Amino acid sequence: MNDETYMLQALAASRRMRGSTADNPSVGCVLVRDNNIIAIASTAFGGRPHAETQALGMAGEAARGATAYVTLEPCCHHGRTPPCTDALIRAGVARVVTALEDPDPRVSGGGHQALRAAGVKVSQGVLAEEAAWQVRGFLSRHSNKRSYVTLKLAVSSDGKIAAKAGEPTAITGETARNRVHLLRAQVDAVLVGLSTVLADDPDLTCRLPGMHDRSPVRVVSDSSLSTPLASRLVETAIDVPVWIMTTNAADPVARTALQARGVQIIECSATPEGKVNLADMLHKLADRGIAHVLAEGGAHMARALMEADLVDEAVLLQASRKIGPQGLDAMAGLPLDTIRATSRFKQFGESEELGTDWLAKYVRVR
């Protein structure tokens, strides 16, 4: 088998842990000796141990003379764990094949350099495009200094997200809803605005069987700190983190009450209208290790993100049912064709049938 075949195995290992590795990217590592795979590992839950050290531990002495296929350049700095480059060199690995150079300034080519200096052969750039897609949030944190944003919209055939403002409406079927739960498990945070909290009282957790521990941080943009103490989010904040992004003009009494329930309050700069500045919010989230955000609601949040040019990817779940002109527009009056039919986004892959619904994914054109 060739390098690409083994790197595909490493990418598959990486994909399994997406969204569960905290402030570290999900990395896959495959060790190969004499054309046989001797170990496969990925970054552990919570971000440590790293994939390379786990794979080396599995292989033991068999790692000597082996080739390591790693989806991201091995780290070379001392953090909360020793450098993976040191572990690879100590284990006697003969060759390291990587997909991407790590953009973290503490690494940024230094890992490859350290390996070569120790006599390890290094090959770079194998399936780089595929690897970059898997860690697009991590790359955004370093290149854009903000979290990567996927906008999720579940819409009727006529582009509505509810029968009317303030009225929760089931738009899509169970298969599509399960896909949303899977999306939540693959990101670091799910984002909604205050209006969604007040209208829907959502949980925003991953409710697929056996995957509750993959629930992301739940983020609310709430400039006035009006999130009710009796909301499901606040009542479960001890179990699954809730971060409320607000401004320095927010009510200090509400702040104290929410913090007493386990909610983390994070101040952002304000817009001229007194709302949370979304660009600053995404910078603040990135600073706290949030690489990939799934924006789920509501219509005004979707429009604000689009108008601020902060949407990197859009997932449209379209139902066959029609709601009618009285329904609530998906993006508060901004046409869906702003995503579907402009040069700003292009469709990624084929549309997918989910029961009676359809899923289409669009990515921003760089």
N, C-alpha and C positions, 0 to 999 in steps of 0.2 A: 504493500500500500504506500501511497505518496504522502507528502506533508499535509496536503489539503484534507485528506481522508482522516488523519489523526486530529487535525485541528477542528474538524466538524464534531468529533467526539468531545473535545474540550469545550466547544461552544455549547453543546447540548448539556454538559454538566453545569456550565455557567448559567444557562437559561433556567434551570430548575430552582435556583436560589434568588432569582431577580426579586427585588423588593423586600428581602428579608435580611440584608447584610448591613443594616444601619448606615453609617457614614462611609463605609467602604464599598467599592464596586463589587459585583458578583463576578468572580474570576473562575475559570475552569482550567484544570491541569491534567494532562494525560502523560504518563511515563511509558516509554516504549523501549524494549530491548530485544534484539534479534527478531524484529518484525512482530513481536507479541506485546500486547498491552499488559503491563504489570501493575498499573495503578491508575485509578481515575478519582479525582476529588474536585470539590468546589469550595469556595469561601463558605465558612460555617455560618450558621444562624447568628446574627448579631455582629458579623464581620470578622470574627477571629475564632480559630486559627485560619490562616490563609490557605489557599488551595495547594500551593507548592509544598508547604511543610506537611500538610496532611497526606499528600500523595507520596512524599518521601518516607513518611512514617509507615505507610502501608507496604511500600516496596522493600524497606530495609536495605540489606547489602546488595540486593538485586538492582538497586538504582545506580550502582557504580558502572560507568560506561554506557548508561542509557541516554535516550533523547527525551527531553521534557518539552511538551507542547503546551504553551501557556497563552491564554487569550489576551493578557495584558502584561506589559513589561514587568518583571519581578522587582519588588521594592528593594532599595539599597540603603534606606535610612533607618535609624533606630527610633521607633515610636513605642507603641504599647507592646510590640513584639519585635524580636530581632529581625534583621534584613533577610528576605527570602534568598537574595543572591548568596549570602554567606552559607545558608543551608544547602543550596544547590551545589556550591563549590565543595563544601565539606563532604557531601554525599558522593562526590566523584562523577557527577553527571557530565557526559562528554559533549553534549550539544543541547542548546536551548533554541526552540523555534517559537517566536511570538507573533501575534497578530497586530498589536498596537503598541506604540510608545506611550508610556504613562505621562499625561499632561501635568500631573502634580509637580510643582517646581522642586520638590524634595527628591524627585526621581528624574523625570524628563531626560531620558537617555543615559542617566548615570548607572542604571541597573545593567543595561547592555554593556556599557563600558567596563564595569567591574567584572562581569563575566568574561569578557574578552581578555582583560588584563590577567585573569587567572588561568588562561589557556583554554577556556570553554569556547567551542564554536557557536556562533550566534547567527541565526537567520531571522529576518524581520519581515513584517508585512504580509504574512500568509492569511488570506481571508480577512483582510483589514476592514473592508466595508461591512461585512456581516458582523464582525466583532464590535465595530463602532455603533451599529444599530442597537446592539444589546446593552451597551453601557452609555447610551445617548444622554441620559440624565447626568451621569458622572462627568462626561465630557462638557456638558453645558455648565455645570458648576464651575469648571476651571476656565473654559473659554469665554463664556458669557457672564460669569459671576452671578448667575441666577439659576433657579430650578428650571428644569425642562417642563413644559406644560402640555399635557394632552387634554383637550376639551372633549368631553363626552356629552352627546345630545341624543336623547331618545325622543323621536318626533313622530307625529301622525303623518299620514300620506299627504296632508296639506300643510305640513310644517309647524304644527302646534305641539306644545309640551304639557298643556293642561286644558281642561274644559273651560276654565276661567281663572283669573288671578286669585291665588289663595286657596284653590281647591285641588287637593292631591288627586291625580288622575293616573291610573295604570295604563300606560301607552303600549308597551310591548308585552310579549308573552314570557313564560317561564324560562324558555331556553335563552332568550336574549338577556333576561335579568340575571341568570346564572353567569353569563359571560361578563356582565358588569362586576359581579363579585370576584371573578377571576382577575379582571383588570385591577381591582382594588388590591388583590394579593400581590400584584407585580409592581406596585409603585410604593413610594415612601410616604406619600401623604395624599389625602383626598380633600378637596377644597370646595366649600359652598359659601354663599353669602347669607347674611342674616335673614333675608326674606325667605329663603328655603327652609331655614331652621324654624321660623315662625309658621310657615304654611304646612310643612310636611312632618316636622318633628322627627327627622331621620336618625337612624343608628349609624349609618356609614361604615359599618363593619363588613368583613368578609364572612358570609354565612354559608359558605360551601361546607359540606360535612368534613370534619377533621382539619379545617383550615382557619379556625377562628384566631389562632395565634399568628396568622399572616395578615391580620387587619392592620392597615396603615395608620399613621398619625392622622387625626381628624382636625382639619383647620377651618376656622370660620373667620371671614372678614366681617368685622362688626365694629364700626367706628364709635358707636355709642355705648357699647357693652350692654346691649339689650337682650342678649341671649338668656332665656328664662332659666332660673335655677331648677325648675321642674322638668326641663327638657331631657330627652333621652341622652343627649350628648353629655350634659353636665352630670346626670345621675350615674353615668358609667365611666366618668373621666378617670377614676382610680384604676379601672381595669384596662382601658384602651386610651392612650393619651389624647387630650383635646387641647389645641392651641388656639387662642383667639387673638387675631391680629387687629390692633386698634390704634388709636391716636392718643396723643398726650392730653387731649381735651375730654377723654372719656371719664365717666362718673367714678370717682375714687371709692365710693361706697360699694358700687357694683363690682369694682375690681377686687376689693377685699373679700366680698361674698363668694365670687367665682373662684378665687384662689384658695379659699377655705375648702372648696369642694374638689380640689386637685387640678383645676384648670390652669394652664400656663398662659399668662398674658404677655404679649409681645408688642411693643410700641413701634409703629411705623410712621413715616412722614405722612402728612395729609395733603389731599388735593385742595385747590382753591374752594371747592364746595364742602370741604370738611370730611370727605370720604378717605378711606385707606388708600394710599398710593400703591397701586398693585405692583409696579416695578420695584419699589422699595421693599414691599412684602416678599417678593420672590428672591431678592437679594438677602433679606434677613433669613428666609427659610434655607437658602443655600449655605449661609454661614453656620447654620445649625445642623448641617449634614443632610438636608432634604434635597435629593438630586432630581427626583421625578414626581411631579404633582399631577393628579387626575382631577380636573375641574368638573364638578358634576352639577352645579346649579348656583343660581337659577338663570332666568333669561337675561336679567340686567348684568349679572356677573359675566355671562358669555359675551354679551355685547361689549362690555368694558374691556375684557381681555383682548377681544378682536380689535377694537379701536386703538388700544395701546400697543398693538402689534406684538403681543406676548404669547400668542398661540403657536406652538411648534408642530402640533399634530392634532387632528380632529378625528374622533370616532363617531360616526353617525349611525344610530340604530333606527331604522325606519320601519314603522308598522304599516299594515295594510289598511287599518281603520282610518276613517276621516272624522275630524271633530267639527269643522265648520268655522265660519268667520268670527263667531263669538269666542273662539279659543284663544289661548295665550300664545303669542308668537315665540318661537324657540329662542330668538336672540333679540327680543324687545324691539321688533321693527326692522332689524338688520336682516336682509334676505339671506337664506341659506346658500344661495348661489355665490355669496361672498366667499364661501369655502369651496363649493362644488364646481364653479364655473368661472374661476379667475386664474390669472397667471401666478397668483400668490401661493396657491396650493396645487399639488398634483395627487392623483389617486395612487395609493400604495397597494399593489396587489389587486386581486379580483374581489368583487363584492361576494359576500358570504351569506348563504341562506341559514337562518336560525329559526326553525319552525315556520311560523307565518310571517316572520320579520326578516329584514335584511341588514347586514352590517357592511359599511364601507369606511375605509380608513384613508385619510388624506394627510400628507406631510407638507410642511412648508418648503418652498423652493428657495434655496440659499443663493 
